[in-house]
Amino acid sequence: MHSADSDEDNGKALPLSKLVEELTRALGRKLTAYIAGVKDVRALDR
């Protein structure tokens, strides 16, 4: 049985800007923009 305090049960939400930063670091700007459906990579800076 899982406790209510286990890490699996408590998802952590990231601010969108932090999520984009982490994805960009891991995947690169072009792939992150593609996944987000953004045509211009510069839009990631906004």
CYANA upper distance limits for C-alpha pairs under 8 A (distance plus 0.5 A):
  2 HIS  CA      6 SER  CA      7.34
  4 ALA  CA      9 ASP  CA      6.84
  4 ALA  CA     10 ASN  CA      8.32
  5 ASP  CA      9 ASP  CA      7.23
  5 ASP  CA     10 ASN  CA      7.30
  6 SER  CA     10 ASN  CA      7.08
  7 ASP  CA     11 GLY  CA      7.65
 14 LEU  CA     18 LYS  CA      6.70
 14 LEU  CA     19 LEU  CA      6.49
 15 PRO  CA     19 LEU  CA      6.81
 16 LEU  CA     20 VAL  CA      6.67
 17 SER  CA     21 GLU  CA      6.66
 18 LYS  CA     22 GLU  CA      6.66
 19 LEU  CA     23 LEU  CA      6.62
 20 VAL  CA     24 THR  CA      6.43
 20 VAL  CA     32 THR  CA      7.99
 20 VAL  CA     44 LEU  CA      7.81
 21 GLU  CA     25 ARG  CA      6.68
 22 GLU  CA     26 ALA  CA      6.73
 23 LEU  CA     27 LEU  CA      6.15
 23 LEU  CA     28 GLY  CA      7.69
 23 LEU  CA     32 THR  CA      6.74
 24 THR  CA     28 GLY  CA      5.07
 24 THR  CA     29 ARG  CA      5.60
 24 THR  CA     31 LEU  CA      8.39
 24 THR  CA     32 THR  CA      6.27
 25 ARG  CA     29 ARG  CA      8.36
 27 LEU  CA     31 LEU  CA      6.54
 27 LEU  CA     32 THR  CA      6.83
 28 GLY  CA     32 THR  CA      6.70
 29 ARG  CA     33 ALA  CA      6.56
 29 ARG  CA     41 VAL  CA      6.97
 29 ARG  CA     44 LEU  CA      8.28
 30 LYS  CA     34 TYR  CA      6.68
 30 LYS  CA     41 VAL  CA      6.76
 31 LEU  CA     35 ILE  CA      6.64
 32 THR  CA     36 ALA  CA      6.69
 33 ALA  CA     37 GLY  CA      6.61
 33 ALA  CA     38 VAL  CA      5.50
 33 ALA  CA     39 LYS  CA      7.38
 33 ALA  CA     40 ASP  CA      7.82
 33 ALA  CA     41 VAL  CA      6.16
 33 ALA  CA     43 ALA  CA      8.46
 33 ALA  CA     44 LEU  CA      7.35
 34 TYR  CA     38 VAL  CA      6.38
 34 TYR  CA     39 LYS  CA      7.59
 38 VAL  CA     43 ALA  CA      7.51
 42 ARG  CA     46 ARG  CA      8.10
